[in-house]
Amino acid sequence: MSLKGEDEVLADLPISRARLRAWIAAEVVVPVKGPRGPVFGPGEQARLRLACELCEAYEIPDDTLALLLTLVDRLHRAEADLTVLARALAAEETPVRHRIGLALRG
């Protein structure tokens, strides 16, 4: 997936230009500024698709949608951090993993 301008994004999504611009204003998505207007990378395009799905299923106000997507972002970051931690722990010797396991259980 590559960078897309506003017109390209609107061609792919079931939203109006006014709605897209309202989402930009509410920071539901944060495109980069291109020479001809906002440009959406793969991450922002995915956020737009999710926002469309959520709005189709539920009537979510724009500010609540922005908060919800921020929480989704945090969850993804936490998952990535846990994956890195799990890999680091897996590389340790058994006694170290055992001590850490005991410490985590309290």
DRENTORKOL-3810 file (N, C-alpha, C; in nm, 4 decimals):
REM DRENTORKOL-3810
@n.u->0.0859; n.v->-0.1174; n.w->0.0000; ca.u->0.0000; ca.v->0.0000; ca.w->0.0000; c.u->0.0902; c.v->0.1233; c.w->0.0000
@n.u->0.0568; n.v->0.2175; n.w->-0.0821; ca.u->0.1407; ca.v->0.3359; ca.w->-0.0946; c.u->0.0694; c.v->0.4590; c.w->-0.0392
@n.u->0.1370; n.v->0.5703; n.w->-0.0512; ca.u->0.0764; ca.v->0.6971; ca.w->-0.0100; c.u->-0.0379; c.v->0.7322; c.w->-0.1037
@n.u->-0.1448; n.v->0.7851; n.w->-0.0455; ca.u->-0.2602; ca.v->0.8255; ca.w->-0.1256; c.u->-0.3037; c.v->0.9651; c.w->-0.0859
@n.u->-0.3460; n.v->1.0411; n.w->-0.1859; ca.u->-0.4015; ca.v->1.1728; ca.w->-0.1616; c.u->-0.5481; c.v->1.1632; c.w->-0.1226
@n.u->-0.6042; n.v->1.2776; n.w->-0.0920; ca.u->-0.7432; ca.v->1.2827; ca.w->-0.0460; c.u->-0.8404; c.v->1.2199; c.w->-0.1465
@n.u->-0.8264; n.v->1.2519; n.w->-0.2748; ca.u->-0.9177; ca.v->1.1976; ca.w->-0.3754; c.u->-0.9073; c.v->1.0460; c.w->-0.3857
@n.u->-0.7850; n.v->0.9939; n.w->-0.3797; ca.u->-0.7663; ca.v->0.8489; ca.w->-0.3877; c.u->-0.8277; c.v->0.7781; c.w->-0.2673
@n.u->-0.8103; n.v->0.8358; n.w->-0.1498; ca.u->-0.8664; ca.v->0.7779; ca.w->-0.0280; c.u->-1.0187; c.v->0.7797; c.w->-0.0356
@n.u->-1.0733; n.v->0.8897; n.w->-0.0805; ca.u->-1.2198; ca.v->0.9002; ca.w->-0.0890; c.u->-1.2773; c.v->0.8022; c.w->-0.1900
@n.u->-1.2007; n.v->0.7697; n.w->-0.2940; ca.u->-1.2473; ca.v->0.6723; ca.w->-0.3932; c.u->-1.2558; c.v->0.5317; c.w->-0.3326
@n.u->-1.1749; n.v->0.5062; n.w->-0.2295; ca.u->-1.1706; ca.v->0.3739; ca.w->-0.1665; c.u->-1.2666; c.v->0.3576; c.w->-0.0498
@n.u->-1.3190; n.v->0.4686; n.w->0.0030; ca.u->-1.3955; ca.v->0.4630; ca.w->0.1276; c.u->-1.5365; c.v->0.5187; c.w->0.1114
@n.u->-1.6296; n.v->0.4679; n.w->0.1919; ca.u->-1.7680; ca.v->0.5160; ca.w->0.1842; c.u->-1.7932; c.v->0.6393; c.w->0.2717
@n.u->-1.7091; n.v->0.7418; n.w->0.2571; ca.u->-1.7298; ca.v->0.8651; ca.w->0.3343; c.u->-1.7198; c.v->0.9848; c.w->0.2411
@n.u->-1.7741; n.v->1.0940; n.w->0.2872; ca.u->-1.7709; ca.v->1.2174; ca.w->0.2091; c.u->-1.6421; c.v->1.2950; c.w->0.2385
@n.u->-1.6141; n.v->1.3889; n.w->0.1525; ca.u->-1.4987; ca.v->1.4768; ca.w->0.1738; c.u->-1.5152; c.v->1.5551; c.w->0.3043
@n.u->-1.6378; n.v->1.6002; n.w->0.3306; ca.u->-1.6640; ca.v->1.6759; ca.w->0.4541; c.u->-1.6363; c.v->1.5888; c.w->0.5765
@n.u->-1.6772; n.v->1.4622; n.w->0.5715; ca.u->-1.6541; ca.v->1.3717; ca.w->0.6848; c.u->-1.5049; c.v->1.3461; c.w->0.7034
@n.u->-1.4338; n.v->1.3230; n.w->0.5931; ca.u->-1.2894; ca.v->1.3017; ca.w->0.6004; c.u->-1.2209; c.v->1.4225; c.w->0.6633
@n.u->-1.2595; n.v->1.5395; n.w->0.6204; ca.u->-1.1977; ca.v->1.6608; ca.w->0.6756; c.u->-1.2351; c.v->1.6810; c.w->0.8229
@n.u->-1.3555; n.v->1.6410; n.w->0.8614; ca.u->-1.3944; ca.v->1.6480; ca.w->1.0034; c.u->-1.3090; c.v->1.5510; c.w->1.0843
@n.u->-1.2830; n.v->1.4331; n.w->1.0306; ca.u->-1.1979; ca.v->1.3362; ca.w->1.0994; c.u->-1.0542; c.v->1.3859; c.w->1.1107
@n.u->-1.0078; n.v->1.4550; n.w->1.0099; ca.u->-0.8735; ca.v->1.5141; ca.w->1.0179; c.u->-0.8716; c.v->1.6205; c.w->1.1274
@n.u->-0.9745; n.v->1.7044; n.w->1.1304; ca.u->-0.9826; ca.v->1.8096; ca.w->1.2327; c.u->-0.9911; c.v->1.7508; c.w->1.3732
@n.u->-1.0614; n.v->1.6377; n.w->1.3881; ca.u->-1.0761; ca.v->1.5728; ca.w->1.5190; c.u->-0.9572; c.v->1.4816; c.w->1.5506
@n.u->-0.8616; n.v->1.4729; n.w->1.4584; ca.u->-0.7417; ca.v->1.3899; ca.w->1.4713; c.u->-0.7745; c.v->1.2411; c.w->1.4816
@n.u->-0.8838; n.v->1.2018; n.w->1.4157; ca.u->-0.9119; ca.v->1.0595; ca.w->1.3985; c.u->-0.8011; c.v->1.0010; c.w->1.3126
@n.u->-0.7618; n.v->1.0768; n.w->1.2115; ca.u->-0.6455; ca.v->1.0457; ca.w->1.1283; c.u->-0.5580; c.v->1.1695; c.w->1.1216
@n.u->-0.4294; n.v->1.1478; n.w->1.1055; ca.u->-0.3348; ca.v->1.2599; ca.w->1.0984; c.u->-0.2475; c.v->1.2392; c.w->0.9747
@n.u->-0.2951; n.v->1.2857; n.w->0.8601; ca.u->-0.2155; ca.v->1.2704; ca.w->0.7388; c.u->-0.0973; c.v->1.3666; c.w->0.7394
@n.u->-0.0010; n.v->1.3385; n.w->0.6524; ca.u->0.1092; ca.v->1.4325; ca.w->0.6351; c.u->0.0666; c.v->1.5348; c.w->0.5312
@n.u->0.1286; n.v->1.6493; n.w->0.5354; ca.u->0.0955; ca.v->1.7547; ca.w->0.4400; c.u->0.1782; c.v->1.7349; c.w->0.3136
@n.u->0.1100; n.v->1.7137; n.w->0.2037; ca.u->0.1754; ca.v->1.6990; ca.w->0.0747; c.u->0.1652; c.v->1.8285; c.w->-0.0031
@n.u->0.2295; n.v->1.8367; n.w->-0.1181; ca.u->0.2256; ca.v->1.9591; ca.w->-0.1981; c.u->0.0855; c.v->1.9948; c.w->-0.2481
@n.u->-0.0015; n.v->1.8927; n.w->-0.2590; ca.u->-0.1385; ca.v->1.9164; ca.w->-0.3082; c.u->-0.2449; c.v->1.8867; c.w->-0.2042
@n.u->-0.2049; n.v->1.8835; n.w->-0.0772; ca.u->-0.3021; ca.v->1.8553; ca.w->0.0276; c.u->-0.2583; c.v->1.7380; c.w->0.1125
@n.u->-0.3507; n.v->1.6860; n.w->0.1949; ca.u->-0.3141; ca.v->1.5771; ca.w->0.2857; c.u->-0.2782; c.v->1.4498; c.w->0.2097
@n.u->-0.1806; n.v->1.3771; n.w->0.2660; ca.u->-0.1367; ca.v->1.2498; ca.w->0.2086; c.u->-0.1460; c.v->1.1453; c.w->0.3199
@n.u->-0.2033; n.v->1.0314; n.w->0.2858; ca.u->-0.2294; ca.v->0.9263; ca.w->0.3828; c.u->-0.1403; c.v->0.8061; c.w->0.3554
@n.u->-0.0612; n.v->0.7702; n.w->0.4572; ca.u->0.0225; ca.v->0.6517; ca.w->0.4480; c.u->-0.0589; c.v->0.5275; c.w->0.4790
@n.u->0.0047; n.v->0.4112; n.w->0.4710; ca.u->-0.0670; ca.v->0.2856; ca.w->0.4973; c.u->-0.1336; c.v->0.2803; c.w->0.6343
@n.u->-0.0679; n.v->0.3315; n.w->0.7375; ca.u->-0.1259; ca.v->0.3293; ca.w->0.8716; c.u->-0.2511; c.v->0.4149; c.w->0.8814
@n.u->-0.2464; n.v->0.5314; n.w->0.8223; ca.u->-0.3633; ca.v->0.6205; ca.w->0.8264; c.u->-0.4767; c.v->0.5650; c.w->0.7403
@n.u->-0.4417; n.v->0.4996; n.w->0.6309; ca.u->-0.5449; ca.v->0.4365; ca.w->0.5476; c.u->-0.6148; c.v->0.3248; c.w->0.6253
@n.u->-0.5381; n.v->0.2482; n.w->0.7008; ca.u->-0.5969; ca.v->0.1420; ca.w->0.7839; c.u->-0.6871; c.v->0.2027; c.w->0.8909
@n.u->-0.6427; n.v->0.3134; n.w->0.9518; ca.u->-0.7252; ca.v->0.3809; ca.w->1.0532; c.u->-0.8565; c.v->0.4291; c.w->0.9914
@n.u->-0.8495; n.v->0.4816; n.w->0.8697; ca.u->-0.9702; ca.v->0.5275; ca.w->0.8017; c.u->-1.0663; c.v->0.4119; c.w->0.7742
@n.u->-1.0133; n.v->0.2984; n.w->0.7304; ca.u->-1.0996; ca.v->0.1825; ca.w->0.7066; c.u->-1.1666; c.v->0.1375; c.w->0.8364
@n.u->-1.0887; n.v->0.1324; n.w->0.9456; ca.u->-1.1456; ca.v->0.0940; ca.w->1.0748; c.u->-1.2492; c.v->0.1963; c.w->1.1204
@n.u->-1.2186; n.v->0.3233; n.w->1.1042; ca.u->-1.3137; ca.v->0.4281; ca.w->1.1426; c.u->-1.4444; c.v->0.4138; c.w->1.0650
@n.u->-1.4340; n.v->0.3845; n.w->0.9359; ca.u->-1.5543; ca.v->0.3656; ca.w->0.8549; c.u->-1.6353; c.v->0.2460; c.w->0.9045
@n.u->-1.5661; n.v->0.1355; n.w->0.9350; ca.u->-1.6350; ca.v->0.0167; ca.w->0.9846; c.u->-1.7042; c.v->0.0445; c.w->1.1174
@n.u->-1.6349; n.v->0.1141; n.w->1.2070; ca.u->-1.6939; ca.v->0.1455; ca.w->1.3370; c.u->-1.8146; c.v->0.2378; c.w->1.3231
@n.u->-1.8031; n.v->0.3362; n.w->1.2356; ca.u->-1.9142; ca.v->0.4303; ca.w->1.2182; c.u->-2.0328; c.v->0.3653; c.w->1.1481
@n.u->-2.0034; n.v->0.2658; n.w->1.0638; ca.u->-2.1108; ca.v->0.1928; ca.w->0.9975; c.u->-2.1881; c.v->0.1070; c.w->1.0977
@n.u->-2.1147; n.v->0.0473; n.w->1.1915; ca.u->-2.1767; ca.v->-0.0416; ca.w->1.2892; c.u->-2.2380; c.v->0.0333; c.w->1.4076
@n.u->-2.1766; n.v->0.1446; n.w->1.4455; ca.u->-2.2192; ca.v->0.2214; ca.w->1.5632; c.u->-2.2194; c.v->0.3694; c.w->1.5263
@n.u->-2.2991; n.v->0.4454; n.w->1.5932; ca.u->-2.2978; ca.v->0.5899; ca.w->1.5715; c.u->-2.2043; c.v->0.6514; c.w->1.6743
@n.u->-2.0789; n.v->0.6704; n.w->1.6355; ca.u->-1.9768; ca.v->0.7186; ca.w->1.7279; c.u->-1.9414; c.v->0.8631; c.w->1.6930
@n.u->-1.9497; n.v->0.9546; n.w->1.7887; ca.u->-1.9084; ca.v->1.0930; ca.w->1.7628; c.u->-1.7584; c.v->1.0980; c.w->1.7280
@n.u->-1.7206; n.v->1.1968; n.w->1.6486; ca.u->-1.5826; ca.v->1.2065; ca.w->1.6012; c.u->-1.4800; c.v->1.2106; c.w->1.7145
@n.u->-1.5085; n.v->1.2861; n.w->1.8210; ca.u->-1.4107; ca.v->1.2944; ca.w->1.9298; c.u->-1.3983; c.v->1.1600; c.w->2.0024
@n.u->-1.5076; n.v->1.0868; n.w->2.0140; ca.u->-1.5034; ca.v->0.9546; ca.w->2.0755; c.u->-1.4306; c.v->0.8562; c.w->1.9850
@n.u->-1.4514; n.v->0.8691; n.w->1.8555; ca.u->-1.3825; ca.v->0.7844; ca.w->1.7586; c.u->-1.2315; c.v->0.8052; c.w->1.7673
@n.u->-1.1892; n.v->0.9297; n.w->1.7792; ca.u->-1.0464; ca.v->0.9599; ca.w->1.7930; c.u->-0.9900; c.v->0.8945; c.w->1.9192
@n.u->-1.0630; n.v->0.9039; n.w->2.0295; ca.u->-1.0191; ca.v->0.8419; ca.w->2.1545; c.u->-1.0129; c.v->0.6901; c.w->2.1407
@n.u->-1.1138; n.v->0.6308; n.w->2.0804; ca.u->-1.1174; ca.v->0.4862; ca.w->2.0618; c.u->-0.9980; c.v->0.4388; c.w->1.9788
@n.u->-0.9670; n.v->0.5092; n.w->1.8702; ca.u->-0.8541; ca.v->0.4696; ca.w->1.7870; c.u->-0.7210; c.v->0.4910; c.w->1.8583
@n.u->-0.7133; n.v->0.5895; n.w->1.9455; ca.u->-0.5930; ca.v->0.6085; ca.w->2.0277; c.u->-0.5734; c.v->0.4885; c.w->2.1202
@n.u->-0.6823; n.v->0.4402; n.w->2.1777; ca.u->-0.6741; ca.v->0.3214; ca.w->2.2636; c.u->-0.6335; c.v->0.1976; c.w->2.1841
@n.u->-0.6834; n.v->0.1848; n.w->2.0626; ca.u->-0.6430; ca.v->0.0737; ca.w->1.9762; c.u->-0.4932; c.v->0.0834; c.w->1.9467
@n.u->-0.4447; n.v->0.2043; n.w->1.9194; ca.u->-0.3009; ca.v->0.2244; ca.w->1.8959; c.u->-0.2194; c.v->0.1807; c.w->2.0166
@n.u->-0.2639; n.v->0.2190; n.w->2.1352; ca.u->-0.1921; ca.v->0.1814; ca.w->2.2577; c.u->-0.1907; c.v->0.0303; c.w->2.2762
@n.u->-0.3019; n.v->-0.0328; n.w->2.2463; ca.u->-0.3095; ca.v->-0.1781; ca.w->2.2576; c.u->-0.2112; c.v->-0.2448; c.w->2.1621
@n.u->-0.2027; n.v->-0.1954; n.w->2.0402; ca.u->-0.1079; ca.v->-0.2508; ca.w->1.9431; c.u->0.0364; c.v->-0.2308; c.w->1.9888
@n.u->0.0660; n.v->-0.1130; n.w->2.0438; ca.u->0.2021; ca.v->-0.0874; ca.w->2.0948; c.u->0.2343; c.v->-0.1804; c.w->2.2113
@n.u->0.1381; n.v->-0.1998; n.w->2.3017; ca.u->0.1602; ca.v->-0.2898; ca.w->2.4157; c.u->0.1836; c.v->-0.4326; c.w->2.3669
@n.u->0.1082; n.v->-0.4738; n.w->2.2677; ca.u->0.1262; ca.v->-0.6082; ca.w->2.2115; c.u->0.2652; c.v->-0.6226; c.w->2.1498
@n.u->0.3105; n.v->-0.5204; n.w->2.0777; ca.u->0.4440; ca.v->-0.5247; ca.w->2.0175; c.u->0.5514; c.v->-0.5280; c.w->2.1256
@n.u->0.5333; n.v->-0.4500; n.w->2.2311; ca.u->0.6295; ca.v->-0.4493; ca.w->2.3419; c.u->0.6357; c.v->-0.5865; c.w->2.4091
@n.u->0.5214; n.v->-0.6493; n.w->2.4297; ca.u->0.5185; ca.v->-0.7814; ca.w->2.4917; c.u->0.5843; c.v->-0.8867; c.w->2.4032
@n.u->0.5690; n.v->-0.8728; n.w->2.2728; ca.u->0.6347; ca.v->-0.9656; ca.w->2.1795; c.u->0.7856; c.v->-0.9538; c.w->2.1898
@n.u->0.8358; n.v->-0.8313; n.w->2.1961; ca.u->0.9804; ca.v->-0.8094; ca.w->2.2106; c.u->1.0285; c.v->-0.8661; c.w->2.3438
@n.u->0.9543; n.v->-0.8413; n.w->2.4498; ca.u->0.9897; ca.v->-0.8927; ca.w->2.5815; c.u->0.9905; c.v->-1.0455; c.w->2.5825
@n.u->0.8895; n.v->-1.1071; n.w->2.5214; ca.u->0.8823; ca.v->-1.2534; ca.w->2.5169; c.u->1.0013; c.v->-1.3120; c.w->2.4419
@n.u->1.0416; n.v->-1.2475; n.w->2.3333; ca.u->1.1594; ca.v->-1.2946; ca.w->2.2585; c.u->1.2863; c.v->-1.2811; c.w->2.3414
@n.u->1.2990; n.v->-1.1702; n.w->2.4132; ca.u->1.4167; ca.v->-1.1501; ca.w->2.4975; c.u->1.4214; c.v->-1.2546; c.w->2.6086
@n.u->1.3068; n.v->-1.2812; n.w->2.6686; ca.u->1.3018; ca.v->-1.3826; ca.w->2.7746; c.u->1.3325; c.v->-1.5220; c.w->2.7208
@n.u->1.2832; n.v->-1.5521; n.w->2.6017; ca.u->1.3077; ca.v->-1.6828; ca.w->2.5418; c.u->1.4565; c.v->-1.7059; c.w->2.5157
@n.u->1.5308; n.v->-1.5988; n.w->2.4964; ca.u->1.6742; ca.v->-1.6100; ca.w->2.4700; c.u->1.7552; c.v->-1.6325; c.w->2.5976
@n.u->1.6940; n.v->-1.6132; n.w->2.7127; ca.u->1.7642; ca.v->-1.6305; ca.w->2.8405; c.u->1.7718; c.v->-1.7790; c.w->2.8777
@n.u->1.8637; n.v->-1.8074; n.w->2.9664; ca.u->1.8776; ca.v->-1.9456; ca.w->3.0142; c.u->1.7600; c.v->-1.9814; c.w->3.1042
@n.u->1.7367; n.v->-2.1109; n.w->3.1174; ca.u->1.6221; ca.v->-2.1612; ca.w->3.1938; c.u->1.6148; c.v->-2.1066; c.w->3.3363
@n.u->1.7244; n.v->-2.1030; n.w->3.4124; ca.u->1.7125; ca.v->-2.0495; ca.w->3.5493; c.u->1.6654; c.v->-1.9040; c.w->3.5532
@n.u->1.7108; n.v->-1.8255; n.w->3.4580; ca.u->1.6691; ca.v->-1.6844; ca.w->3.4529; c.u->1.5202; c.v->-1.6768; c.w->3.4211
@n.u->1.4758; n.v->-1.7539; n.w->3.3223; ca.u->1.3327; ca.v->-1.7550; ca.w->3.2868; c.u->1.2491; c.v->-1.8029; c.w->3.4052
@n.u->1.2976; n.v->-1.8999; n.w->3.4770; ca.u->1.2256; ca.v->-1.9522; ca.w->3.5930; c.u->1.2112; c.v->-1.8449; c.w->3.7012
@n.u->1.3207; n.v->-1.7739; n.w->3.7312; ca.u->1.3155; ca.v->-1.6677; ca.w->3.8339; c.u->1.2199; c.v->-1.5562; c.w->3.7912
@n.u->1.2248; n.v->-1.5207; n.w->3.6662; ca.u->1.1334; ca.v->-1.4152; ca.w->3.6185; c.u->0.9890; c.v->-1.4634; c.w->3.6267
@n.u->0.9650; n.v->-1.5883; n.w->3.5904; ca.u->0.8298; ca.v->-1.6441; ca.w->3.6012; c.u->0.7790; c.v->-1.6418; c.w->3.7428
@n.u->0.8643; n.v->-1.6776; n.w->3.8380; ca.u->0.8247; ca.v->-1.6732; ca.w->3.9789; c.u->0.7945; c.v->-1.5306; c.w->4.0240
@n.u->0.8775; n.v->-1.4389; n.w->3.9818; ca.u->0.8572; ca.v->-1.2985; ca.w->4.0202; c.u->0.7258; c.v->-1.2444; c.w->3.9628
@n.u->0.6924; n.v->-1.2836; n.w->3.8418; ca.u->0.5673; ca.v->-1.2365; ca.w->3.7800; c.u->0.4439; c.v->-1.2929; c.w->3.8485
@n.u->0.4564; n.v->-1.4107; n.w->3.9023; ca.u->0.3416; ca.v->-1.4714; ca.w->3.9730; c.u->0.3196; c.v->-1.4113; c.w->4.1102
@n.u->0.4170; n.v->-1.3338; n.w->4.1559; ca.u->0.4022; ca.v->-1.2635; ca.w->4.2823; c.u->0.4475; c.v->-1.3426; c.w->4.3980
END
